[in-house]
């Protein structure tokens, strides 16, 4: 179908590949942006303390906050120029041609297809603690249902199958219903974070932030940077966990009411919300308990609130967070499946991936992409641990950040007169900052887990070989989103 742009291709081909227009306004999109990320507030960020101490994680988080803020502001401009389900891949295609678009789209796929599999592992472990044999909530289940509950939610492969089946099914039913459910779950998760922060404020003590001993064998190690400056670099991926995924809002561009107004507003509101929560949790979590004690905790919020410096044991709030924390994982799991399916859909529609992946059903949902995403993610969650999968996701994310922000810079230089309904504050300087920091984040993946980084790189190379050998000869010239480019 390469080179075809006939009426027949437009009418027949695209009629089978239509998303539901006007399904979301800026409020739903804002919740989507927060939902992508919110699981990172509940767990994961604290491992940066082990790498760099609290001071090192603070610096890493500030650097990543600057990178993400400058990146999403650049995205806000690009999304009003090119409102497409392809998001970053369409931005890079305009700036660097089809190969640039394919590289960026593939990087986004690695992030958004692999991250749900990692979160599925965390959900299974979380459910095992709550509903498995001897779990904290299994006693609340009626006797006749305990066996079934333990089987379904006890941390086994059935837990992962249940969550993938349930939430892929909701996405198949309709985008409006899916986004509404994402909003509800996100509200619950946000309420739990607010309860945690309020509970920790009375126990805040600056000394708790610096209770890690400086490494004796590291030059320049201090109480603020117990592992020196190299530790800060190693902590960058964990600083990213406070924001990883927010860049996916433009993937909903074709399904929102007015991309030129809704996209910038939703992106800014989401990022502002995430910055506030990152600051509050980073200060009052370890500051109200102990940076040393929660540095390697699988559930740092629970560890913090039950630490000797805080409440010294279980409380109503800690039990609430223990239960509601699952909502944070579900919100990110659910929303990332949405983002992955839209990226698959857009790349397939343009011929970069097999075109059957972009077929949509009567409810205007990309059902083939959703089923494929669910199947791949479920299979990976059975054979690879969550921490390793997250490294692969961060690897893809870093590449996409570099490409998207570089696209903004290039288009500002090459096409200065292009109509821009929203303009990024700071222009090229803003996107340039994000591009440079993205390069540092990319190298930090190797410092965090060299083996998984190399595996991710091998998969990435194979995908590029597929493009060069096959799909570049089968690209679809016409794309509905291109109507908005000029």
Secondary structure, 3 states (H helix, E strand, C coil): CCCCCCHHHHHHHHHCCCCCCCCECHHHHHHHHHHHHCHHHHCCCCHHHHHHHHHHHHHHHHHHHHHHHHHHHHHHHHHHHCCCCCCHHHHHHHHHCHHHHHHHHHHHHHHHHHHHHHHHHHHHHHHHHHHCCCCCCHHHCCHHHHHHHHHHHCCCHHHHHHHHHHHHHHHHHCHHHHHHHHHHHHHHHHHHHHHHHHHHHCCCCHHHHCCCCCCCCCCCCCCCCCCHHHHHHHHHHHHHCCCCCHHHHHHHHHHECCHHHHHHHHHHHHHHHHHHHHHHHHHHHHHCCCHHHHCCCCCHHHHHHCCCCCCCCCCHHHHHHHHHHHHHHHHHHHHHHHHHHHHHHHHHHCCCCCHHHHCCCCCCCCHHHHHHHHHHHHHHHHHCCHHHHHHHHHHHHHHHHHHHHHHHHHHHHHCCCCCCCCCCCCCHHHHHHHHHHHHHHHHHHHHHCHHHHHHHHHHHHHHHHHHHHCHHHCCCCCCHHHHHCC
